[in-house]
Amino acid sequence: MAYHECEFCTFFVSDEESGEEYCSVNFDEDDLARFLSNPSDSCPYFRSDDEYEIVKHQN
């Protein structure tokens, strides 16, 4: 599985006012522990924020 960069995910939030960046997915405790214990796995919640990639799948 390919590792996805959070910056390219729909759920990645960058608050320009506070300068904070975070994932807006509400992980439950087990999911978060699993994700943090093996960060090289791809995120099960990753959804591309690239509109062109989304359109390619619709054709």
HTML snippet that shows the backbone in 3Dmol.js (N, CA, C, O; Angstrom):
<script src="https://3Dmol.org/build/3Dmol-min.js"></script>
<div id="view" style="width:600px;height:400px;position:relative"></div>
<script>
const pdb = `
ATOM      1  N   MET A   1       0.835  -1.191   0.000  1.00  0.00           N
ATOM      2  CA  MET A   1       0.000   0.000   0.000  1.00  0.00           C
ATOM      3  C   MET A   1       0.872   1.243   0.000  1.00  0.00           C
ATOM      4  O   MET A   1       1.905   1.288   0.667  1.00  0.00           O
ATOM      5  N   ALA A   2       0.461   2.224  -0.731  1.00  0.00           N
ATOM      6  CA  ALA A   2       1.221   3.466  -0.799  1.00  0.00           C
ATOM      7  C   ALA A   2       0.832   4.384   0.351  1.00  0.00           C
ATOM      8  O   ALA A   2      -0.334   4.484   0.733  1.00  0.00           O
ATOM      9  N   TYR A   3       1.834   5.039   0.881  1.00  0.00           N
ATOM     10  CA  TYR A   3       1.597   6.006   1.958  1.00  0.00           C
ATOM     11  C   TYR A   3       1.146   7.320   1.331  1.00  0.00           C
ATOM     12  O   TYR A   3       1.756   7.798   0.375  1.00  0.00           O
ATOM     13  N   HIS A   4       0.100   7.890   1.858  1.00  0.00           N
ATOM     14  CA  HIS A   4      -0.420   9.144   1.331  1.00  0.00           C
ATOM     15  C   HIS A   4      -0.018  10.288   2.240  1.00  0.00           C
ATOM     16  O   HIS A   4      -0.045  10.163   3.465  1.00  0.00           O
ATOM     17  N   GLU A   5       0.354  11.399   1.633  1.00  0.00           N
ATOM     18  CA  GLU A   5       0.699  12.587   2.390  1.00  0.00           C
ATOM     19  C   GLU A   5      -0.578  13.284   2.830  1.00  0.00           C
ATOM     20  O   GLU A   5      -1.488  13.495   2.028  1.00  0.00           O
ATOM     21  N   CYS A   6      -0.640  13.634   4.092  1.00  0.00           N
ATOM     22  CA  CYS A   6      -1.837  14.272   4.650  1.00  0.00           C
ATOM     23  C   CYS A   6      -2.179  15.581   3.945  1.00  0.00           C
ATOM     24  O   CYS A   6      -3.354  15.922   3.810  1.00  0.00           O
ATOM     25  N   GLU A   7      -1.171  16.310   3.498  1.00  0.00           N
ATOM     26  CA  GLU A   7      -1.401  17.610   2.869  1.00  0.00           C
ATOM     27  C   GLU A   7      -2.274  17.521   1.620  1.00  0.00           C
ATOM     28  O   GLU A   7      -2.863  18.521   1.206  1.00  0.00           O
ATOM     29  N   PHE A   8      -2.365  16.332   1.014  1.00  0.00           N
ATOM     30  CA  PHE A   8      -3.140  16.157  -0.209  1.00  0.00           C
ATOM     31  C   PHE A   8      -4.506  15.524   0.057  1.00  0.00           C
ATOM     32  O   PHE A   8      -5.199  15.126  -0.879  1.00  0.00           O
ATOM     33  N   CYS A   9      -4.890  15.432   1.321  1.00  0.00           N
ATOM     34  CA  CYS A   9      -6.131  14.771   1.709  1.00  0.00           C
ATOM     35  C   CYS A   9      -7.240  15.795   1.943  1.00  0.00           C
ATOM     36  O   CYS A   9      -6.988  16.895   2.435  1.00  0.00           O
ATOM     37  N   THR A  10      -8.455  15.427   1.589  1.00  0.00           N
ATOM     38  CA  THR A  10      -9.632  16.266   1.809  1.00  0.00           C
ATOM     39  C   THR A  10      -9.819  16.589   3.286  1.00  0.00           C
ATOM     40  O   THR A  10     -10.305  17.668   3.626  1.00  0.00           O
ATOM     41  N   PHE A  11      -9.441  15.674   4.160  1.00  0.00           N
ATOM     42  CA  PHE A  11      -9.669  15.847   5.591  1.00  0.00           C
ATOM     43  C   PHE A  11      -8.585  16.665   6.297  1.00  0.00           C
ATOM     44  O   PHE A  11      -8.692  16.929   7.494  1.00  0.00           O
ATOM     45  N   PHE A  12      -7.541  17.068   5.561  1.00  0.00           N
ATOM     46  CA  PHE A  12      -6.458  17.846   6.154  1.00  0.00           C
ATOM     47  C   PHE A  12      -6.890  19.307   6.231  1.00  0.00           C
ATOM     48  O   PHE A  12      -7.252  19.907   5.219  1.00  0.00           O
ATOM     49  N   VAL A  13      -6.851  19.874   7.433  1.00  0.00           N
ATOM     50  CA  VAL A  13      -7.309  21.239   7.651  1.00  0.00           C
ATOM     51  C   VAL A  13      -6.119  22.102   8.034  1.00  0.00           C
ATOM     52  O   VAL A  13      -5.339  21.754   8.921  1.00  0.00           O
ATOM     53  N   SER A  14      -5.993  23.224   7.359  1.00  0.00           N
ATOM     54  CA  SER A  14      -4.958  24.187   7.683  1.00  0.00           C
ATOM     55  C   SER A  14      -5.636  25.492   8.066  1.00  0.00           C
ATOM     56  O   SER A  14      -6.217  26.171   7.220  1.00  0.00           O
ATOM     57  N   ASP A  15      -5.560  25.837   9.347  1.00  0.00           N
ATOM     58  CA  ASP A  15      -6.181  27.054   9.863  1.00  0.00           C
ATOM     59  C   ASP A  15      -5.180  28.198   9.725  1.00  0.00           C
ATOM     60  O   ASP A  15      -4.216  28.284  10.487  1.00  0.00           O
ATOM     61  N   GLU A  16      -5.413  29.073   8.753  1.00  0.00           N
ATOM     62  CA  GLU A  16      -4.475  30.159   8.484  1.00  0.00           C
ATOM     63  C   GLU A  16      -4.388  31.141   9.639  1.00  0.00           C
ATOM     64  O   GLU A  16      -3.338  31.743   9.865  1.00  0.00           O
ATOM     65  N   GLU A  17      -5.471  31.305  10.365  1.00  0.00           N
ATOM     66  CA  GLU A  17      -5.488  32.263  11.468  1.00  0.00           C
ATOM     67  C   GLU A  17      -4.609  31.801  12.638  1.00  0.00           C
ATOM     68  O   GLU A  17      -3.827  32.585  13.177  1.00  0.00           O
ATOM     69  N   SER A  18      -4.738  30.547  13.023  1.00  0.00           N
ATOM     70  CA  SER A  18      -3.970  30.036  14.168  1.00  0.00           C
ATOM     71  C   SER A  18      -2.661  29.372  13.738  1.00  0.00           C
ATOM     72  O   SER A  18      -1.765  29.171  14.559  1.00  0.00           O
ATOM     73  N   GLY A  19      -2.551  29.030  12.445  1.00  0.00           N
ATOM     74  CA  GLY A  19      -1.362  28.346  11.954  1.00  0.00           C
ATOM     75  C   GLY A  19      -1.364  26.854  12.219  1.00  0.00           C
ATOM     76  O   GLY A  19      -0.380  26.175  11.926  1.00  0.00           O
ATOM     77  N   GLU A  20      -2.463  26.324  12.773  1.00  0.00           N
ATOM     78  CA  GLU A  20      -2.559  24.897  13.074  1.00  0.00           C
ATOM     79  C   GLU A  20      -2.933  24.097  11.833  1.00  0.00           C
ATOM     80  O   GLU A  20      -3.686  24.558  10.976  1.00  0.00           O
ATOM     81  N   GLU A  21      -2.385  22.884  11.759  1.00  0.00           N
ATOM     82  CA  GLU A  21      -2.726  21.937  10.704  1.00  0.00           C
ATOM     83  C   GLU A  21      -3.088  20.623  11.383  1.00  0.00           C
ATOM     84  O   GLU A  21      -2.383  20.175  12.288  1.00  0.00           O
ATOM     85  N   TYR A  22      -4.186  20.003  10.949  1.00  0.00           N
ATOM     86  CA  TYR A  22      -4.622  18.772  11.595  1.00  0.00           C
ATOM     87  C   TYR A  22      -5.547  17.981  10.688  1.00  0.00           C
ATOM     88  O   TYR A  22      -6.063  18.488   9.692  1.00  0.00           O
ATOM     89  N   CYS A  23      -5.743  16.725  11.061  1.00  0.00           N
ATOM     90  CA  CYS A  23      -6.673  15.844  10.370  1.00  0.00           C
ATOM     91  C   CYS A  23      -8.047  16.009  11.009  1.00  0.00           C
ATOM     92  O   CYS A  23      -8.174  15.927  12.231  1.00  0.00           O
ATOM     93  N   SER A  24      -9.062  16.237  10.206  1.00  0.00           N
ATOM     94  CA  SER A  24     -10.405  16.464  10.744  1.00  0.00           C
ATOM     95  C   SER A  24     -11.216  15.176  10.912  1.00  0.00           C
ATOM     96  O   SER A  24     -12.374  15.233  11.327  1.00  0.00           O
ATOM     97  N   VAL A  25     -10.629  14.014  10.598  1.00  0.00           N
ATOM     98  CA  VAL A  25     -11.316  12.742  10.799  1.00  0.00           C
ATOM     99  C   VAL A  25     -11.378  12.462  12.294  1.00  0.00           C
ATOM    100  O   VAL A  25     -10.396  12.649  13.012  1.00  0.00           O
ATOM    101  N   ASN A  26     -12.518  12.022  12.747  1.00  0.00           N
ATOM    102  CA  ASN A  26     -12.688  11.710  14.154  1.00  0.00           C
ATOM    103  C   ASN A  26     -12.327  10.239  14.383  1.00  0.00           C
ATOM    104  O   ASN A  26     -13.196   9.368  14.383  1.00  0.00           O
ATOM    105  N   PHE A  27     -11.021   9.979  14.578  1.00  0.00           N
ATOM    106  CA  PHE A  27     -10.550   8.621  14.829  1.00  0.00           C
ATOM    107  C   PHE A  27     -11.061   8.135  16.178  1.00  0.00           C
ATOM    108  O   PHE A  27     -11.080   8.905  17.139  1.00  0.00           O
ATOM    109  N   ASP A  28     -11.478   6.870  16.271  1.00  0.00           N
ATOM    110  CA  ASP A  28     -11.736   6.335  17.592  1.00  0.00           C
ATOM    111  C   ASP A  28     -10.378   5.905  18.175  1.00  0.00           C
ATOM    112  O   ASP A  28      -9.381   5.876  17.454  1.00  0.00           O
ATOM    113  N   GLU A  29     -10.338   5.584  19.429  1.00  0.00           N
ATOM    114  CA  GLU A  29      -9.070   5.312  20.116  1.00  0.00           C
ATOM    115  C   GLU A  29      -8.296   4.163  19.470  1.00  0.00           C
ATOM    116  O   GLU A  29      -7.076   4.250  19.326  1.00  0.00           O
ATOM    117  N   ASP A  30      -8.981   3.094  19.081  1.00  0.00           N
ATOM    118  CA  ASP A  30      -8.320   1.939  18.467  1.00  0.00           C
ATOM    119  C   ASP A  30      -7.739   2.289  17.104  1.00  0.00           C
ATOM    120  O   ASP A  30      -6.604   1.921  16.802  1.00  0.00           O
ATOM    121  N   ASP A  31      -8.510   3.001  16.274  1.00  0.00           N
ATOM    122  CA  ASP A  31      -8.029   3.393  14.946  1.00  0.00           C
ATOM    123  C   ASP A  31      -6.805   4.292  15.054  1.00  0.00           C
ATOM    124  O   ASP A  31      -5.837   4.122  14.312  1.00  0.00           O
ATOM    125  N   LEU A  32      -6.846   5.248  15.975  1.00  0.00           N
ATOM    126  CA  LEU A  32      -5.725   6.165  16.140  1.00  0.00           C
ATOM    127  C   LEU A  32      -4.479   5.419  16.600  1.00  0.00           C
ATOM    128  O   LEU A  32      -3.388   5.674  16.088  1.00  0.00           O
ATOM    129  N   ALA A  33      -4.616   4.515  17.543  1.00  0.00           N
ATOM    130  CA  ALA A  33      -3.471   3.737  18.020  1.00  0.00           C
ATOM    131  C   ALA A  33      -2.883   2.896  16.895  1.00  0.00           C
ATOM    132  O   ALA A  33      -1.663   2.821  16.750  1.00  0.00           O
ATOM    133  N   ARG A  34      -3.738   2.264  16.099  1.00  0.00           N
ATOM    134  CA  ARG A  34      -3.283   1.439  14.975  1.00  0.00           C
ATOM    135  C   ARG A  34      -2.557   2.295  13.942  1.00  0.00           C
ATOM    136  O   ARG A  34      -1.512   1.898  13.427  1.00  0.00           O
ATOM    137  N   PHE A  35      -3.101   3.454  13.644  1.00  0.00           N
ATOM    138  CA  PHE A  35      -2.512   4.350  12.648  1.00  0.00           C
ATOM    139  C   PHE A  35      -1.162   4.885  13.124  1.00  0.00           C
ATOM    140  O   PHE A  35      -0.209   4.936  12.346  1.00  0.00           O
ATOM    141  N   LEU A  36      -1.071   5.281  14.384  1.00  0.00           N
ATOM    142  CA  LEU A  36       0.173   5.839  14.907  1.00  0.00           C
ATOM    143  C   LEU A  36       1.249   4.777  15.112  1.00  0.00           C
ATOM    144  O   LEU A  36       2.438   5.091  15.074  1.00  0.00           O
ATOM    145  N   SER A  37       0.853   3.534  15.328  1.00  0.00           N
ATOM    146  CA  SER A  37       1.840   2.476  15.543  1.00  0.00           C
ATOM    147  C   SER A  37       2.505   2.034  14.248  1.00  0.00           C
ATOM    148  O   SER A  37       3.599   1.470  14.278  1.00  0.00           O
ATOM    149  N   ASN A  38       1.865   2.279  13.118  1.00  0.00           N
ATOM    150  CA  ASN A  38       2.453   1.901  11.830  1.00  0.00           C
ATOM    151  C   ASN A  38       2.174   3.005  10.808  1.00  0.00           C
ATOM    152  O   ASN A  38       1.318   2.843   9.938  1.00  0.00           O
ATOM    153  N   PRO A  39       2.894   4.128  10.911  1.00  0.00           N
ATOM    154  CA  PRO A  39       2.613   5.279  10.042  1.00  0.00           C
ATOM    155  C   PRO A  39       2.936   5.058   8.563  1.00  0.00           C
ATOM    156  O   PRO A  39       2.562   5.882   7.729  1.00  0.00           O
ATOM    157  N   SER A  40       3.619   3.969   8.220  1.00  0.00           N
ATOM    158  CA  SER A  40       3.935   3.735   6.812  1.00  0.00           C
ATOM    159  C   SER A  40       2.750   3.138   6.051  1.00  0.00           C
ATOM    160  O   SER A  40       2.741   3.148   4.820  1.00  0.00           O
ATOM    161  N   ASP A  41       1.757   2.620   6.767  1.00  0.00           N
ATOM    162  CA  ASP A  41       0.548   2.124   6.100  1.00  0.00           C
ATOM    163  C   ASP A  41      -0.254   3.291   5.558  1.00  0.00           C
ATOM    164  O   ASP A  41      -0.184   4.402   6.084  1.00  0.00           O
ATOM    165  N   SER A  42      -1.001   3.040   4.526  1.00  0.00           N
ATOM    166  CA  SER A  42      -1.841   4.114   4.000  1.00  0.00           C
ATOM    167  C   SER A  42      -3.022   4.339   4.931  1.00  0.00           C
ATOM    168  O   SER A  42      -3.515   3.411   5.572  1.00  0.00           O
ATOM    169  N   CYS A  43      -3.455   5.561   4.990  1.00  0.00           N
ATOM    170  CA  CYS A  43      -4.558   5.928   5.871  1.00  0.00           C
ATOM    171  C   CYS A  43      -5.871   5.410   5.292  1.00  0.00           C
ATOM    172  O   CYS A  43      -6.150   5.635   4.115  1.00  0.00           O
ATOM    173  N   PRO A  44      -6.680   4.722   6.092  1.00  0.00           N
ATOM    174  CA  PRO A  44      -7.948   4.191   5.583  1.00  0.00           C
ATOM    175  C   PRO A  44      -8.966   5.289   5.275  1.00  0.00           C
ATOM    176  O   PRO A  44      -9.963   5.033   4.600  1.00  0.00           O
ATOM    177  N   TYR A  45      -8.728   6.501   5.761  1.00  0.00           N
ATOM    178  CA  TYR A  45      -9.659   7.602   5.544  1.00  0.00           C
ATOM    179  C   TYR A  45      -9.201   8.559   4.448  1.00  0.00           C
ATOM    180  O   TYR A  45      -9.887   9.537   4.150  1.00  0.00           O
ATOM    181  N   PHE A  46      -8.027   8.279   3.838  1.00  0.00           N
ATOM    182  CA  PHE A  46      -7.497   9.189   2.833  1.00  0.00           C
ATOM    183  C   PHE A  46      -8.469   9.346   1.677  1.00  0.00           C
ATOM    184  O   PHE A  46      -8.955   8.363   1.118  1.00  0.00           O
ATOM    185  N   ARG A  47      -8.744  10.589   1.329  1.00  0.00           N
ATOM    186  CA  ARG A  47      -9.534  10.906   0.141  1.00  0.00           C
ATOM    187  C   ARG A  47      -8.828  12.066  -0.549  1.00  0.00           C
ATOM    188  O   ARG A  47      -8.622  13.116   0.061  1.00  0.00           O
ATOM    189  N   SER A  48      -8.465  11.892  -1.785  1.00  0.00           N
ATOM    190  CA  SER A  48      -7.708  12.899  -2.507  1.00  0.00           C
ATOM    191  C   SER A  48      -8.478  14.213  -2.608  1.00  0.00           C
ATOM    192  O   SER A  48      -9.687  14.238  -2.839  1.00  0.00           O
ATOM    193  N   ASP A  49      -7.739  15.293  -2.427  1.00  0.00           N
ATOM    194  CA  ASP A  49      -8.311  16.626  -2.565  1.00  0.00           C
ATOM    195  C   ASP A  49      -8.089  17.153  -3.982  1.00  0.00           C
ATOM    196  O   ASP A  49      -8.393  18.310  -4.272  1.00  0.00           O
ATOM    197  N   ASP A  50      -7.561  16.305  -4.861  1.00  0.00           N
ATOM    198  CA  ASP A  50      -7.259  16.679  -6.242  1.00  0.00           C
ATOM    199  C   ASP A  50      -8.503  16.490  -7.100  1.00  0.00           C
ATOM    200  O   ASP A  50      -8.896  15.360  -7.391  1.00  0.00           O
ATOM    201  N   GLU A  51      -9.120  17.590  -7.503  1.00  0.00           N
ATOM    202  CA  GLU A  51     -10.353  17.527  -8.290  1.00  0.00           C
ATOM    203  C   GLU A  51     -10.142  16.817  -9.619  1.00  0.00           C
ATOM    204  O   GLU A  51     -11.051  16.143 -10.102  1.00  0.00           O
ATOM    205  N   TYR A  52      -8.960  16.953 -10.223  1.00  0.00           N
ATOM    206  CA  TYR A  52      -8.694  16.306 -11.502  1.00  0.00           C
ATOM    207  C   TYR A  52      -8.647  14.790 -11.353  1.00  0.00           C
ATOM    208  O   TYR A  52      -9.093  14.065 -12.243  1.00  0.00           O
ATOM    209  N   GLU A  53      -8.113  14.307 -10.238  1.00  0.00           N
ATOM    210  CA  GLU A  53      -8.069  12.864 -10.004  1.00  0.00           C
ATOM    211  C   GLU A  53      -9.472  12.305  -9.838  1.00  0.00           C
ATOM    212  O   GLU A  53      -9.770  11.213 -10.324  1.00  0.00           O
ATOM    213  N   ILE A  54     -10.338  13.050  -9.153  1.00  0.00           N
ATOM    214  CA  ILE A  54     -11.722  12.631  -8.960  1.00  0.00           C
ATOM    215  C   ILE A  54     -12.449  12.541 -10.296  1.00  0.00           C
ATOM    216  O   ILE A  54     -13.193  11.588 -10.527  1.00  0.00           O
ATOM    217  N   VAL A  55     -12.249  13.509 -11.173  1.00  0.00           N
ATOM    218  CA  VAL A  55     -12.901  13.541 -12.484  1.00  0.00           C
ATOM    219  C   VAL A  55     -12.437  12.375 -13.348  1.00  0.00           C
ATOM    220  O   VAL A  55     -13.237  11.795 -14.081  1.00  0.00           O
ATOM    221  N   LYS A  56     -11.132  12.019 -13.271  1.00  0.00           N
ATOM    222  CA  LYS A  56     -10.616  10.906 -14.070  1.00  0.00           C
ATOM    223  C   LYS A  56     -11.361   9.618 -13.750  1.00  0.00           C
ATOM    224  O   LYS A  56     -11.577   8.802 -14.646  1.00  0.00           O
ATOM    225  N   HIS A  57     -11.757   9.413 -12.504  1.00  0.00           N
ATOM    226  CA  HIS A  57     -12.457   8.190 -12.123  1.00  0.00           C
ATOM    227  C   HIS A  57     -13.901   8.190 -12.567  1.00  0.00           C
ATOM    228  O   HIS A  57     -14.530   7.133 -12.601  1.00  0.00           O
ATOM    229  N   GLN A  58     -14.445   9.342 -12.909  1.00  0.00           N
ATOM    230  CA  GLN A  58     -15.840   9.434 -13.323  1.00  0.00           C
ATOM    231  C   GLN A  58     -16.030   9.101 -14.806  1.00  0.00           C
ATOM    232  O   GLN A  58     -17.141   8.809 -15.247  1.00  0.00           O
ATOM    233  N   ASN A  59     -14.959   9.147 -15.549  1.00  0.00           N
ATOM    234  CA  ASN A  59     -15.046   8.870 -16.999  1.00  0.00           C
ATOM    235  C   ASN A  59     -15.210   7.412 -17.286  1.00  0.00           C
ATOM    236  O   ASN A  59     -15.298   7.018 -18.449  1.00  0.00           O
TER     237      ASN A  59
END
`;
const viewer = $3Dmol.createViewer("view");
viewer.addModel(pdb, "pdb");
viewer.setStyle({}, {cartoon: {color: "spectrum"}});
viewer.zoomTo();
viewer.render();
</script>
